[in-house]
Amino acid sequence: MVLPAGFALPPLPYLLALLLAGGAVVAALWRRDPSVPDRLVLALVPWMLAGAWLHVLHVVGAAPDWIDPLLGTPAAYLTTAILAGAVWLAVDARDVATERAFAAAGTGVAALVLAVGIQWGVAEGTFSPAWPAVAAVLGVVVGIAVWRGLRRAYPGVGDAGAAGALAVTAHSLDGISTAIGIDVLGATERTPLSRTIIEFGATLPTADLLGSAWLFVLVKLALGAGITALLAESVREVPRQGRLLLVFVAAVGLGPAAHNLLLFSIMG
């Protein structure tokens, strides 16, 4: 089994609503055929955060009952993608500062969800953001350093642009937040493959010095950098498809990372 614990489809009425809404948004985007510049890649970041943090509300039981079935795994990410797609269509139709308006809307949604999560943690007396803040800073710093090193070693990787930088940094955040969660905060890993890597790291002689999750951090950094390097040529030859692939790679890292950071912050 490679799916994370808790992976389950929502009840049938909610699933049908997701499929119909998702199909309608995808069809509308296909017809509009929008471009995918670097600015749009960056504008997607708050939407990725919003999806991850919505799932945290589901995990801790802070979401209203009427929307909670849409916030499980993977429904939370589908729900957010549909909302983001609908907003993109709305702002793109006006053709006025499209990426800026799209990013602003995503930031508003993410900020609202974050506020609800923090309020829950404060009310429960479990709000403790110190270590997650350390993980966030380390994750970004290490990610940027790896991206710069990758560009220096392989200049062509720079063609991946903002999408490449985001992909590398996202996986750095995921790896480092997971490591701090497991080795410092006593969290557990829900994804079987990741848990296997961490358990293997715990058997190595370095575990007493570096903890059990250091190997997972290295794997995440290598995956982020390696996949970005491989996709850089795609960005050069077919920019839209290449950037979309890198956006997906980034989301796979940033979603779990953002989930970790908020969950660890409000669960104490």
C-alpha positions in Angstrom: 0.0 0.0 0.0 1.4 3.4 -1.0 -1.6 5.6 -0.2 -1.4 7.7 3.1 -3.5 6.6 6.1 -6.9 8.2 6.0 -7.2 8.2 2.2 -10.9 7.8 1.4 -13.3 9.2 -1.1 -16.1 11.4 0.2 -19.8 10.2 0.4 -21.4 9.6 -3.0 -23.4 12.9 -3.2 -20.2 14.9 -2.5 -18.1 12.8 -4.9 -20.6 13.4 -7.7 -20.6 17.1 -7.0 -16.8 17.2 -7.1 -16.8 15.2 -10.4 -19.4 17.4 -12.0 -17.9 20.7 -10.8 -14.4 19.5 -11.7 -15.4 18.4 -15.2 -17.1 21.8 -15.8 -14.0 23.8 -14.7 -11.6 21.6 -16.7 -13.8 21.9 -19.8 -14.0 25.7 -19.4 -10.2 26.0 -18.9 -9.6 23.8 -21.9 -11.7 26.1 -24.1 -10.1 29.3 -22.7 -6.6 27.7 -23.2 -4.8 30.1 -20.8 -1.1 30.7 -20.9 1.1 29.6 -17.9 3.7 32.3 -17.2 6.0 32.3 -14.2 3.7 34.8 -12.6 0.8 32.3 -12.6 3.0 29.6 -11.0 3.7 32.0 -8.1 0.0 32.9 -7.9 -0.8 29.3 -7.4 1.2 29.1 -4.1 -1.5 30.5 -1.8 -4.0 28.1 -3.3 -1.7 25.1 -2.6 -1.5 26.4 1.0 -5.2 26.8 1.3 -5.8 23.2 0.2 -3.4 21.8 2.7 -4.7 23.9 5.5 -8.3 23.0 4.7 -7.4 19.3 5.2 -5.9 20.2 8.6 -9.3 21.6 9.6 -10.7 18.2 8.7 -8.0 16.3 10.6 -8.6 18.2 13.9 -12.4 18.5 13.6 -12.5 22.2 13.1 -14.4 22.3 9.8 -18.2 22.9 9.7 -20.2 19.7 9.2 -21.6 20.7 5.8 -18.2 21.1 4.2 -16.1 18.5 6.2 -16.7 15.6 3.7 -15.0 17.7 1.0 -11.9 18.2 3.1 -10.5 14.7 3.5 -7.8 13.1 1.4 -7.8 13.6 -1.5 -11.1 15.6 -1.6 -9.5 18.7 0.0 -7.1 19.1 -2.9 -9.8 18.5 -5.5 -12.1 21.0 -3.8 -9.4 23.6 -3.7 -8.4 23.0 -7.3 -12.0 23.4 -8.4 -12.3 26.7 -6.5 -9.0 27.9 -7.8 -10.0 27.1 -11.4 -13.3 28.8 -11.1 -11.7 31.9 -9.7 -9.0 31.9 -12.4 -11.8 31.8 -15.1 -13.6 34.7 -13.4 -10.5 36.9 -13.2 -9.2 35.9 -16.6 -12.5 36.9 -18.2 -11.9 40.4 -16.9 -8.4 40.4 -18.2 -7.2 43.0 -15.7 -4.1 42.1 -13.6 -5.1 38.4 -13.9 -2.3 36.8 -11.9 -2.3 39.5 -9.2 -6.1 39.1 -8.7 -5.8 35.3 -8.7 -3.0 35.4 -6.1 -5.0 37.9 -4.0 -8.0 35.7 -4.0 -5.9 32.6 -3.0 -4.2 34.6 -0.3 -7.6 35.6 1.1 -8.8 32.0 1.2 -5.5 30.7 2.7 -5.5 33.5 5.4 -9.1 32.7 6.4 -8.4 29.0 6.7 -5.2 29.6 8.6 -7.0 31.9 11.0 -9.6 29.2 11.7 -6.9 26.7 12.4 -4.9 29.0 14.7 -8.1 29.9 16.5 -8.8 26.2 17.1 -5.3 25.7 18.5 -5.6 28.7 20.8 -9.0 27.6 22.1 -7.7 24.0 22.7 -4.6 25.4 24.4 -2.3 23.5 22.0 -1.0 26.3 19.9 2.7 26.0 19.8 4.3 27.4 16.6 8.0 27.6 17.6 9.3 24.3 16.1 7.1 24.6 12.9 8.5 28.1 12.4 12.0 26.7 12.6 11.1 24.0 10.1 9.6 26.6 7.7 12.7 28.8 7.8 15.1 25.9 7.4 13.0 24.4 4.7 13.0 27.6 2.6 16.7 28.4 3.2 17.9 24.9 2.4 15.6 24.8 -0.7 16.9 28.0 -2.0 20.5 26.9 -1.4 19.9 23.6 -3.3 18.2 25.5 -6.2 21.1 27.9 -6.5 23.6 25.0 -6.3 21.7 23.1 -9.0 21.6 26.1 -11.3 25.4 26.6 -10.8 26.1 23.0 -11.5 23.7 22.7 -14.4 23.0 26.2 -15.9 20.2 24.9 -18.2 18.1 24.1 -15.1 17.5 27.8 -14.8 15.1 27.5 -17.7 12.7 25.9 -15.2 12.2 29.4 -13.7 9.9 30.0 -10.8 8.3 26.6 -11.2 11.7 24.9 -10.7 12.6 27.0 -7.7 9.2 26.3 -6.2 9.4 22.5 -6.8 12.9 22.2 -5.1 11.9 24.5 -2.2 8.6 22.7 -1.7 10.2 19.3 -1.3 12.9 20.8 1.0 10.0 22.1 3.2 8.3 18.7 3.2 11.4 16.8 4.1 12.6 19.2 6.9 9.1 19.7 8.4 8.6 15.9 8.5 12.0 15.4 10.1 11.3 17.9 12.8 7.9 16.5 13.3 9.1 13.0 13.8 12.4 13.5 15.6 11.5 16.5 17.8 7.7 16.6 18.1 7.0 12.8 18.1 4.7 12.8 15.1 4.2 9.8 12.9 4.4 9.5 9.1 1.2 8.5 7.4 2.5 7.5 3.9 3.8 3.9 3.9 6.7 4.6 1.4 8.0 7.6 3.4 7.6 5.7 6.6 9.7 2.9 5.3 12.5 5.3 4.4 12.3 6.9 7.9 12.3 3.5 9.6 15.4 2.4 7.6 17.1 5.7 8.7 16.4 4.8 12.3 18.4 1.6 12.0 21.5 3.4 10.8 24.4 4.2 13.1 23.8 7.9 12.5 20.3 7.8 14.1 21.5 8.8 17.6 23.3 11.9 16.2 21.1 13.0 13.3 17.7 11.4 14.2 15.7 8.9 12.1 14.4 11.2 9.4 17.6 12.6 8.0 17.7 10.1 5.1 14.1 11.1 4.2 15.3 14.7 4.0 18.1 13.7 1.6 15.6 11.7 -0.5 13.2 14.6 -0.8 16.0 17.0 -1.8 17.3 14.6 -4.4 13.8 14.0 -5.8 13.0 17.7 -6.0 16.2 18.6 -7.6 16.4 15.6 -9.9 12.8 15.9 -11.3 13.3 19.6 -11.8 16.5 19.1 -13.7 14.8 16.5 -15.9 11.8 18.7 -16.6 13.8 21.9 -17.4 14.1 20.8 -21.0 10.3 20.4 -21.2 9.9 24.0 -20.0 12.3 25.1 -22.8 10.6 23.2 -25.5 6.9 23.3 -24.4 6.7 26.0 -21.7 3.1 25.6 -20.7 3.2 21.8 -20.3 6.6 21.8 -18.7 5.5 24.5 -16.1 2.3 22.6 -15.4 4.3 19.4 -14.7 6.6 21.3 -12.4 3.6 22.9 -10.6 2.3 19.4 -10.0 5.7 18.3 -8.6 5.7 21.4 -6.4 2.2 20.8 -5.1 3.1 17.2 -4.1 5.8 18.7 -1.9 4.2 22.0 -0.7 0.8 20.4 0.2 2.2 18.0 2.7 4.7 20.5 4.0 2.0 23.2 4.6 -0.1 20.5 6.2 2.7 19.5 8.6 3.5 23.1 9.6 -0.1 24.0 10.5 -0.9 20.7 12.1 2.2 20.7 14.3 1.6 24.3 15.2 -2.0 23.8 16.5 -1.6 20.3 18.0 1.1 21.2 20.4 
